[in-house]
Each structure stands twice: as structure tokens, then as C-alpha cells.
Amino acid sequence: MRQPFPDFDVHALARRSPASRGPRRGRPAGDMNGESATAGAASAAITDSASTDAGELSSNLLCPSLGWLPPMCAVAVVLLTVLGGLRHHVKTTSQAQAARSIYLMVNFFLVLNYTVVILDSYDLCLAVGLGIGGSGRMVGTYMLGFCAGAVLMWLFVRYRPNLWRDAPQNVLVAGLSFQLVGAAAYACVAQQASSSRERDPKDAFDTLGPLLKDLLPHALIISRFVSGIGSGSCQQFYVSGMLHLTPVSDRSVHTGRWVFSGMIAIGLGPVLAAVLRQLEPCAGAHFELVGYAQIIAAIVSMVALKWLHPDLEDCEDCMESKYQQFTDEDVFLTWENKIGERWKQRLIVMGCLCMASLRAFGVSAIEVVIAMILEQQYDWAQRLTGLTIGGIFLGCIPVKLTHSHLSDRLAVTSWIRILVCIALMGSWLLFAPGRGVLPIDGALQLIIAGVIVFPTFYLSDALSSGLMHQNVLPEVSLFDGNHAQLWYNLMQGMGRFLGPWLARWTVEANGQDSFAFQQMLVTCIFIGIFETLVQPFLKTQETKQAGFVLPKRGDSEYQASESRGILSEVSTESP
């Protein structure tokens, strides 16, 4: 067996999961008081045996019926603490910013629910009769439901465009209800899978009855689809609402925060699953813990929306304010005369949408493949794998901080090019020839490749999303705020749906090198679309804003924009 680290035995660190060791058995009572100890046993060994058995006895008080209680209490305490901090923030900020902050929290929990199942996906799907490809499909089905939810919300908002102001709490609570139902169904399926795994850890599926063998695989997939509907509907609503609440010049900043919250959630999902397993005191596989955590997160999000969401009746509509000083006829003539500029904006939006789909495909693929290879090829325990995957994706924090401090040195176009080139180098490390470059084991080099690819690829897409939101067209256009967000959710959802499924199928059918080629090809197409559909049509001012660097008061650029005012954005002159 190859070791992922050259200097020490990884099996001492990454022991097999409790499910593979089988249930623990308590010792006879005589062992606890030393009566059955051999005559030559040391007193220190007797003391250690007593303390070990005492710990097992306290665990048995909760097992098996209350084994979920310690991890769920920890989750509830953390979420209530977050809710208290959010309440303090909401009371001390503006109504628009309070709403945006609540939406960020909801977005974080929704993305977390997408990735928290990855750690258990392989074992859970085997327990219900799905193979390796089926486990990737289970993870990706969440995003298929995400697309369906986005379409439903888009239709709803299209016929009631003032919902962002009139009843945002009710709309989002309705979306979260799908999350709640899906999480409950997932927990029920996972409970059955855990029971069958305890009866036979090696052939859990064979212990199921005929009815459950037919029902559980479909119920698992459907549960993830229903949860995805809730996620897609909520994200479609609050991102399009954010465009109404946020001035054009500030949209890139808030878009960056929204994307960054999703990046953090993707990294913390596997970490949360590993922590839940660590806190659970009973032996065996307990897949239902992830479902219970999703239920609590959905309930806390509902409470935050009903309790903390401000009244937006008095908030300015920033989508209207850009054009409200012009009549309908003026707007028509303006865009008729500026038809070339309008097509440039359309091309920018379409290019950014394609880039978002490719990023979603590549990032979701590399996440599930790294987890699968570490567990199967290198025999890593699930807890260590979860913490490792989380650490890989939390690498986005130092990358984002570095960009924030140095963003004024380069335009956003240069940042995107640099980040994509770094992602290409990370993808090259996935190839077999590339693994011979660094004097380390294959597992560690696989982790380094993930650390390089994920944050750089994700941040480059965050910057392009800021460009997209700055170039949305007026309302009733196919590329206005509501439509653009719908296309974004559909493109991203399809990428995340196909990414895990095709990636695991590629590794299973053709090996790791085929996946590495797939990852590099996706990255090359990403930068190709940027150079052909986005970069040629950008304005200098837009690239600086999308890079989170706005002109400062007193600068010549600021004074020029002040003197031009809104007429600089909507000019009646012919191009």
C-alpha cells in the first residue's frame, strides 16, 4: 500500500472509519476492577483499562438511540451563535445592507447543504445499491433541482416583479421549505442505510428487503432534487433582489461577497461532515447525521428571515434609478442609437455565463474526485479525507485576502489571466508525468493540485460575475437582472450537475490521467471564452470596478464621472 506521506505511517493518523472496524464491545465487569487481570499485569495497564471502559460505558448510555444528540447540540449552538451575531449586525446597519447580509447567510447554508454530503456519498450510495457513478449523480442531482427551482422562481418574479420589496421573507421561506422536506427525506434514507450497514458492513445492500432495494436509490436521488429546488429558487430570488438593492457601482463588491460566501461553504461542507462523525459517540456508520444538520440549518434560516429581515418598502430601486429620469420614448431612442453598445453588453453577459458554467463543472469535479481517490487508492479514513478536502477549499481565504490587498495594482482582466494560468499549472500536476515533478507522494501532490486549482479558478469566476452584473440590460430585456440571474443559475447548475457525475465516471472508466486532461481542457476553454467574448468589449472603468477598485474622490476619473453623471452611461449620441 502506498503511503500519502513519506516520513510517517499514515495509517496511524488515518485509521479506518468506525464502520470498517465493526461495533465495539465492552469488557466484562471484572476487567474494570482488575479481578480478571493476569498476575503479571502492571497496575498502570489496569488503570488505563478502567478509564477506557468508563468512557465506553458513558457512550453506551447514548447509543444507539441518542447517538445523534451530541453532534446536533453542537450544530444548534453554533447556528444560534451565528443568529445572535447576525441580529446585532442587522440592528446597526441600513435596511438594504441588512437584507443583503441575511441573504448571504442563507446562501452560505444552501451551498453548505450541497457539499456536506460528499464525504458520505460513496459509502451511502453503495449501501443503497448505487455505484461510483451513481454517487456522483447523487451529489450532482442537487444542482439539477437547483436549475428547476431557478426557473420556477424566475417565472414567479417575472409576473410579480416587486416581490423583492413586497414579500421577500415569505418567498424565501417557501423556498427553504423545499430544503426542509428534501433534508428530511435524505435523513430517512440515510437512517435505513446506516441500519443495513450495521447489520453487514461489507454487503449492506444485500440486507435490505426487495421493496427497500427498489425504493431507497430513487428516494435518495429525489431527496437531493427536492433540496436543490429550494436552493435554486432562493438564489434566483435574492441575487436578482440584490441588483434592485445595490447601486451599479457597488454591485461588483457585493457579487464578490456572495461568491466568496459560497467558496467558504464549499470548503466547510466536508469539514462539517467529518466533525459530525467525530462528535458522534457510537460505533458504525451514521449517515443520517448530515441530514439532521441540514434540517437544523433550514430551520435557522427560516427563523432569521421571519425575525430579522427588514421592511424594504422605503428602499430605493436601483434598477429603476438608472433610467427613471428618462421617458419610455427616450430610452427607446437611446438604445436604438446605441445598438452596438447593447450587443457588446449581451456578449459580455453571455461570455460570463459560459465561464460560470465551466467553473462550476471543474470545481465540483475536482472536489469529488480528490475525495474518492484519497479514500480508495490511498486508504484514507473519511474523517481525515473530509478535513483535507475542507482545507483544500478553504485555501480561497488567503487567495482572496491577497487579491484584496493587491487588487489596485492590476486591472481585473490581468487578474483573471493570472489566476487562470495558475489554475492550469495546478491541473497539470494531476497528470502522471506531473506527479514526478515534486519529491513527494502522489496523495500529497494531489492535494497540492487541489489547493492550486480551486481558489484560483473560483476567484477568476467571481471577478467575471462582477463584470456580468455591471452589464445587465434594462428590465424586460432577456439579459436584465432577473433573466441574467436565471441564465447564471441554469449554467452553473448544469455544470455542477455534470461535473461530479462525469468526473467519477471518467476516473472509473479511464483513470486519473483522463480526469486531469478533462480538467485542463475545461480551464483552457474558460480563458478562451474570456479572451473572445468578454475582454474585447469591456470598458476601462468597468474593469477597475469589477476588480473592486473604484475611483476615489478627488481623482480626475471621479470628477469626470461626477460631471457626466448618469448621462455618461446612457448617451443619446450615435456611436
C-alpha positions in Angstrom: 0.0 0.0 0.0 1.4 3.4 -1.0 1.6 6.0 1.8 0.4 9.6 1.2 3.3 10.9 3.4 6.8 9.6 3.1 8.0 10.3 6.7 5.4 8.5 8.8 2.8 5.9 8.7 -0.4 7.5 7.6 -2.5 4.6 9.0 -1.5 5.7 12.5 -3.1 9.0 11.7 -5.9 8.0 9.3 -7.4 4.9 10.9 -10.3 3.3 9.1 -13.7 4.6 9.8 -15.7 3.1 12.7 -17.9 1.3 10.2 -15.0 -0.8 8.9 -13.9 -1.8 12.4 -17.3 -3.1 13.4 -19.1 -2.4 16.6 -17.1 -2.1 19.8 -17.7 -4.5 22.6 -17.4 -3.6 26.2 -15.3 -5.7 28.5 -16.6 -7.8 31.4 -17.2 -6.0 34.6 -14.4 -7.9 36.2 -11.9 -6.2 33.8 -12.9 -2.8 35.2 -11.9 -3.6 38.8 -8.9 -5.7 37.8 -10.3 -9.1 39.1 -9.7 -10.8 35.7 -6.2 -9.3 35.1 -3.3 -11.6 34.9 -0.9 -11.8 37.8 1.9 -10.2 35.8 -0.1 -7.2 34.5 1.1 -3.8 35.6 -1.1 -1.5 37.7 -0.8 1.2 35.0 -2.4 -1.1 32.4 -5.3 -1.8 34.8 -5.9 1.9 35.4 -5.9 2.6 31.6 -8.3 -0.3 31.1 -10.7 1.1 33.7 -10.7 4.6 32.2 -11.3 3.2 28.7 -14.2 1.1 29.8 -15.7 4.0 31.8 -15.7 6.1 28.6 -17.3 3.3 26.6 -19.9 2.9 29.3 -20.8 6.6 29.1 -21.1 6.3 25.3 -23.3 3.3 25.6 -25.8 5.4 27.6 -26.5 7.4 24.4 -26.1 4.5 21.9 -27.8 3.7 19.7 -31.0 5.7 20.0 -29.4 9.0 21.2 -26.1 8.9 19.5 -27.1 11.8 17.3 -27.6 14.1 20.3 -24.0 15.4 20.9 -23.3 16.4 17.3 -26.7 18.0 16.8 -26.4 20.0 20.0 -23.1 21.3 18.8 -24.6 22.3 15.5 -27.5 24.1 17.2 -25.2 26.0 19.5 -23.1 27.2 16.6 -26.1 28.2 14.5 -27.7 30.1 17.3 -24.5 32.0 17.9 -24.4 33.0 14.3 -28.0 34.0 14.5 -27.3 36.2 17.5 -24.3 37.9 15.7 -26.5 38.5 12.6 -29.2 40.1 14.8 -26.6 42.6 16.2 -25.4 43.4 12.7 -28.9 43.9 11.3 -29.8 46.4 14.1 -26.8 48.6 13.3 -26.8 48.8 9.5 -29.1 50.1 6.7 -32.1 48.2 5.6 -30.6 47.3 2.2 -27.3 46.1 3.8 -29.3 44.1 6.4 -31.2 42.3 3.7 -28.0 41.6 1.8 -26.4 40.2 4.9 -29.3 37.9 5.6 -29.2 36.7 2.0 -25.5 35.9 2.4 -26.2 33.8 5.4 -28.9 31.9 3.6 -26.7 31.4 0.6 -23.9 30.0 2.8 -26.2 27.4 4.3 -27.7 26.4 0.9 -24.2 25.9 -0.6 -23.1 24.0 2.5 -26.0 21.6 2.1 -24.7 20.9 -1.4 -21.2 19.8 -0.3 -21.8 18.4 3.1 -23.0 15.1 1.6 -19.8 14.5 -0.4 -17.9 12.7 2.4 -20.6 10.1 2.8 -21.7 9.9 -0.8 -19.6 6.9 -1.8 -20.4 4.7 1.2 -24.0 5.8 1.3 -24.7 5.1 -2.4 -23.1 1.6 -2.1 -25.3 0.9 0.9 -28.4 1.7 -1.2 -27.2 0.0 -4.4 -25.7 2.9 -6.4 -22.2 2.6 -7.8 -19.4 5.1 -8.1 -21.1 6.9 -11.0 -24.3 6.8 -9.0 -22.6 8.6 -6.1 -21.5 11.4 -8.3 -25.0 11.6 -9.8 -26.4 11.8 -6.2 -24.2 14.8 -5.5 -24.9 16.5 -8.8 -28.7 15.9 -8.7 -28.9 18.7 -6.1 -27.8 21.1 -8.9 -30.4 19.7 -11.3 -33.1 20.5 -8.8 -31.3 23.9 -8.4 -32.0 24.6 -12.1 -35.6 23.7 -11.8 -36.1 25.9 -8.7 -34.4 28.8 -10.5 -36.8 28.5 -13.5 -39.8 28.4 -11.2 -38.7 31.5 -9.3 -37.9 33.3 -12.5 -41.4 32.8 -13.7 -42.8 33.9 -10.4 -40.8 37.1 -10.3 -41.5 37.9 -14.0 -45.2 38.2 -13.3 -44.7 39.9 -9.9 -41.6 42.0 -10.3 -42.0 43.8 -7.0 -41.7 40.7 -4.8 -38.2 41.7 -3.7 -39.8 44.7 -1.9 -43.3 43.4 -1.0 -42.8 40.0 0.4 -39.2 38.7 0.4 -39.5 36.8 3.6 -42.4 34.8 2.5 -40.9 33.9 -0.8 -37.6 32.7 0.7 -39.3 30.8 3.5 -41.3 29.0 0.8 -38.1 28.1 -1.0 -36.5 26.9 2.2 -39.5 24.6 2.8 -38.3 22.5 -0.1 -34.9 22.4 1.5 -36.5 21.2 4.7 -38.5 18.4 3.0 -35.6 17.2 1.0 -33.3 17.1 4.1 -35.9 15.1 6.0 -36.3 12.6 3.2 -32.5 12.3 2.9 -32.2 11.7 6.7 -34.8 8.9 6.4 -33.0 7.1 3.6 -29.7 7.6 5.4 -31.2 6.1 8.6 -32.1 2.9 6.6 -28.7 2.8 5.0 -27.0 3.1 8.4 -29.1 0.3 9.9 -28.2 -2.1 7.0 -24.6 -1.1 7.3 -24.6 -2.1 10.9 -26.1 -5.5 10.1 -23.5 -6.2 7.4 -20.7 -3.6 6.9 -19.4 -5.4 3.7 -22.7 -6.1 1.9 -25.1 -3.7 3.4 -27.3 -3.6 0.3 -27.9 -7.4 0.5 -29.5 -7.0 3.9 -32.3 -4.8 2.5 -35.7 -6.2 1.6 -36.9 -6.3 -2.0 -39.1 -3.2 -1.6 -36.3 -1.2 0.0 -33.8 -2.2 -2.7 -36.1 -0.7 -5.3 -37.2 2.3 -3.2 -34.1 3.7 -1.5 -32.0 4.5 -4.5 -34.8 6.5 -6.1 -35.7 8.2 -2.8 -32.1 9.3 -2.2 -31.9 10.9 -5.7 -35.3 12.5 -5.3 -34.5 13.9 -1.9 -31.4 15.7 -3.3 -33.5 17.0 -6.2 -36.1 18.5 -3.9 -33.4 20.2 -1.8 -32.0 21.6 -4.9 -35.3 23.2 -5.9 -35.2 25.1 -2.6 -31.7 26.2 -3.2 -32.3 27.4 -6.8 -35.4 29.3 -6.1 -33.9 31.1 -3.1 -30.7 32.0 -5.0 -32.6 33.2 -8.1 -34.7 35.5 -5.9 -32.2 37.0 -3.6 -29.5 37.7 -6.2 -31.9 39.4 -8.5 -33.2 41.3 -5.5 -29.7 42.3 -4.7 -29.5 44.1 -8.0 -32.5 46.1 -7.0 -31.0 47.0 -3.6 -27.5 47.8 -4.8 -26.2 50.7 -7.0 -24.4 49.7 -10.2 -21.0 51.0 -8.9 -21.3 48.7 -5.8 -22.5 45.5 -7.5 -19.1 44.1 -8.1 -18.3 44.3 -4.4 -21.5 42.6 -3.3 -21.2 40.0 -6.0 -17.7 39.2 -4.8 -19.1 38.7 -1.2 -21.8 36.5 -2.5 -19.5 34.3 -4.5 -16.9 34.2 -1.6 -19.6 33.0 0.9 -20.2 30.1 -1.5 -16.5 29.4 -1.7 -16.2 29.2 2.1 -19.3 26.9 2.3 -17.9 24.5 -0.3 -14.8 24.1 1.8 -16.6 23.8 5.1 -19.1 21.2 3.9 -16.8 18.1 4.1 -15.2 19.5 7.3 -18.7 19.7 8.9 -19.4 16.1 7.9 -16.1 15.0 9.4 -16.7 16.9 12.7 -20.2 15.3 13.0 -18.7 11.9 12.8 -16.0 12.8 15.3 -18.6 14.0 17.8 -20.9 11.0 17.4 -20.1 8.6 20.2 -21.5 5.4 18.8 -19.7 2.9 16.5 -20.7 2.3 13.0 -21.7 4.5 10.0 -24.3 7.1 10.8 -25.2 8.8 7.5 -28.3 10.4 8.9 -26.2 13.0 10.9 -25.7 15.0 7.7 -29.5 15.0 7.1 -30.2 16.2 10.6 -27.7 19.0 10.3 -29.4 20.2 7.0 -32.8 20.2 8.8 -31.4 22.4 11.6 -29.8 24.8 9.1 -33.0 25.2 7.1 -35.0 25.9 10.3 -32.5 28.5 11.5 -32.5 30.2 8.1 -36.3 30.4 8.2 -36.2 31.9 11.7 -33.6 34.5 10.6 -35.8 35.6 7.6 -39.0 35.9 9.7 -37.4 37.5 12.7 -34.6 39.7 11.3 -35.5 40.6 7.7 -36.1 44.4 7.4 -39.0 46.1 5.7 -37.9 47.2 2.3 -40.9 49.4 1.4 -38.7 52.6 1.6 -35.7 51.3 -0.1 -34.7 52.8 -3.4 -35.0 50.6 -6.5 -31.5 50.9 -8.1 -32.7 49.1 -11.2 -35.2 51.9 -11.9 -33.0 54.7 -10.8 -30.6 54.2 -13.7 -33.3 55.0 -16.2 -36.1 56.8 -14.2 -35.2 60.3 -15.3 -35.8 59.3 -19.0 -39.2 58.7 -20.6 -40.0 55.5 -22.3 -39.5 57.1 -25.7 -36.1 58.5 -24.6 -35.0 55.1 -23.5 -36.1 53.5 -26.8 -34.3 56.1 -28.9 -31.2 55.8 -26.7 -30.9 52.1 -27.2 -31.8 52.3 -30.8 -29.0 54.7 -31.4 -26.6 52.7 -29.2 -27.5 49.2 -30.5 -23.8 48.4 -30.9 -23.2 49.1 -27.2 -26.2 46.9 -26.3 -24.8 44.0 -28.2 -21.5 44.4 -26.5 -23.2 44.1 -23.2 -25.0 41.0 -24.3 -21.8 39.4 -25.4 -20.2 40.2 -22.1 -23.1 38.7 -20.2 -23.2 35.5 -22.4 -19.4 35.1 -22.1 -19.5 35.4 -18.3 -22.4 32.9 -18.2 -20.3 30.3 -20.1 -17.4 30.9 -17.8 -19.6 30.3 -14.8 -20.8 27.0 -16.2 -17.2 25.8 -16.8 -16.0 26.9 -13.4 -18.9 25.1 -11.7 -18.1 21.9 -13.7 -14.4 22.0 -13.0 -14.6 22.9 -9.3 -17.3 20.3 -8.4 -15.5 17.6 -10.4 -12.1 18.1 -8.7 -13.8 18.1 -5.2 -15.5 14.7 -5.5 -12.6 13.1 -7.4 -10.0 14.0 -4.8 -12.2 12.6 -2.0 -12.7 9.4 -3.9 -9.0 8.8 -4.8 -7.8 9.5 -1.2 -10.3 7.0 0.2 -10.0 4.3 -2.4 -6.4 4.4 -3.7 -4.6 5.7 -0.6 -6.9 4.1 2.0 -7.6 7.4 3.9 -10.2 7.5 6.6 -13.3 9.5 5.9 -12.7 11.9 8.7 -9.2 12.8 7.5 -10.4 13.0 4.0 -13.2 15.4 5.0 -10.8 17.7 6.9 -8.3 17.5 4.0 -10.9 18.5 1.4 -12.1 21.3 3.6 -8.5 22.6 4.0 -8.0 22.5 0.2 -11.0 24.7 -0.5 -10.5 27.0 2.5 -7.4 28.0 0.6 -9.6 30.5 -1.1 -9.3 32.7 2.0 -5.6 33.6 1.7 -6.0 34.0 -2.1 -9.0 36.3 -1.6 -7.1 38.4 1.0 -4.1 38.6 -1.3 -6.2 39.8 -4.1 -7.9 42.4 -1.8 -4.6 43.9 -0.8 -3.1 43.9 -4.3 -6.2 44.5 -6.5 -5.3 48.1 -7.3 -2.0 47.0 -8.9 -3.7 45.3 -11.9 -6.9 45.5 -13.9 -9.5 42.8 -13.5 -8.6 41.4 -16.9 -5.0 40.9 -15.8 -6.1 39.2 -12.5 -8.3 36.8 -14.4 -5.5 35.8 -16.7 -3.0 35.3 -13.9 -5.4 33.2 -11.9 -6.3 31.0 -14.8 -2.7 30.4 -15.6 -2.1 29.3 -12.1 -5.1 27.0 -12.3 -3.6 25.5 -15.4 -0.4 24.7 -13.6 -2.4 23.0 -10.8 -4.3 20.9 -13.4 -1.0 19.8 -15.0 0.0 18.3 -11.6 -2.9 15.9 -11.9 -1.2 14.1 -14.8 1.0 11.1 -14.2 4.1 12.8 -15.7 3.4 15.8 -13.5 3.4 13.7 -10.3 7.1 13.0 -10.8 8.0 16.7 -10.6 7.7 17.2 -6.8 9.7 14.9 -4.4 6.5 13.9 -2.6 4.0 11.1 -2.6 1.1 11.0 -5.0 -1.6 11.8 -2.5 0.1 14.9 -1.2 0.7 16.1 -4.7 -2.9 15.5 -5.5 -3.8 17.7 -2.5 -1.4 20.4 -3.7 -3.0 20.4 -7.1 -6.4 20.9 -5.5 -5.0 23.8 -3.4 -3.8 25.5 -6.5 -6.8 24.9 -8.8 -9.8 25.5 -6.6 -9.3 29.1 -5.2 -7.7 30.5 -8.4 -10.4 29.1 -10.7 -13.2 30.2 -8.3 -11.9 33.7 -7.8 -11.4 34.3 -11.5 -15.1 33.4 -12.0 -16.1 35.7 -9.1 -14.4 38.6 -10.9 -16.2 37.7 -14.2 -19.5 37.5 -12.3 -18.9 41.1 -11.1 -18.5 42.1 -14.8 -21.7 40.4 -15.7 -23.8 42.2 -13.1 -22.4 45.5 -14.1 -23.5 44.9 -17.7 -27.1 43.7 -17.2 -29.5 45.4 -19.5 -32.7 47.3 -18.6 -35.8 45.4 -17.4 -37.9 43.4 -19.8 -34.8 42.5 -21.7 -33.6 38.9 -22.0 -30.4 40.0 -20.2 -31.9 42.1 -17.4 -31.2 41.3 -13.8 -33.9 38.6 -13.4 -33.1 36.9 -16.7 -29.3 37.2 -16.3 -29.5 35.5 -12.9 -31.7 32.8 -14.3 -29.2 32.0 -17.1 -26.4 32.1 -14.5 -28.2 29.6 -12.2 -29.0 27.3 -15.1 -25.5 27.3 -16.5 -23.9 26.9 -13.0 -26.4 24.3 -12.0 -25.8 22.2 -15.1 -22.1 22.5 -14.6 -22.3 21.3 -11.0 -24.7 18.5 -12.0 -22.5 17.1 -14.8 -19.2 17.7 -13.0 -19.3 15.1 -10.2 -21.1 12.6 -12.4 -18.8 12.7 -15.4 -15.6 13.1 -13.3 -16.2 10.0 -11.2 -17.3 8.1 -14.3 -14.1 9.3 -16.1 -11.9 8.1 -13.3 -13.6 4.8 -13.0 -13.5 4.1 -16.8 -10.2 5.6 -17.9 -8.2 6.5 -14.8 -6.8 9.7 -13.2 -5.0 11.0 -16.3 -8.2 11.2 -18.2 -9.7 13.3 -15.5 -6.6 15.5 -15.5 -6.9 16.1 -19.2 -10.6 16.9 -18.7 -9.7 19.5 -16.1 -7.1 21.1 -18.2 -9.4 21.3 -21.2 -12.1 23.0 -19.1 -9.6 25.6 -17.9 -8.4 26.3 -21.4 -11.9 26.8 -22.7 -12.6 29.1 -19.8 -9.8 31.5 -20.7 -10.6 31.2 -24.4 -14.2 32.4 -23.8 -12.9 35.3 -21.7 -10.5 36.5 -24.4 -13.0 36.3 -27.2 -16.4 37.2 -25.7 -15.7 39.3 -22.7 -12.4 41.1 -22.6 -12.6 42.8 -26.1 -15.8 44.6 -25.2 -15.0 45.9 -21.7 -14.5 49.5 -20.8 -11.6 50.6 -18.6 -13.9 51.9 -15.9 -15.7 48.5 -15.7 -12.5 46.5 -15.4 -11.4 48.6 -12.4 -14.8 48.4 -10.7 -15.0 44.6 -11.2 -11.6 44.4 -9.6 -13.1 46.1 -6.5 -11.2 49.3 -7.1 -13.4 52.3 -7.5 -12.2 55.9 -8.3 -11.6 57.9 -5.2 -13.0 61.4 -4.5 -10.6 64.0 -5.9 -9.3 61.8 -8.7 -9.6 63.0 -12.2 -11.6 60.0 -13.1 -14.0 60.6 -10.2 -14.5 64.2 -11.1 -15.1 63.3 -14.8 -17.8 60.7 -13.8 -19.4 63.2 -11.5 -19.6 65.8 -14.2 -21.1 63.4 -16.7 -23.5 61.8 -14.2 -25.9 59.2 -15.4 -25.8 60.7 -18.9 -22.3 59.1 -19.3 -24.0 55.7 -19.1 -27.0 56.4 -21.3 -25.9 58.7 -24.1 -28.2 60.0 -26.9 -25.3 60.4 -29.3 -24.8 57.9 -32.1 -21.9 55.5 -31.8 
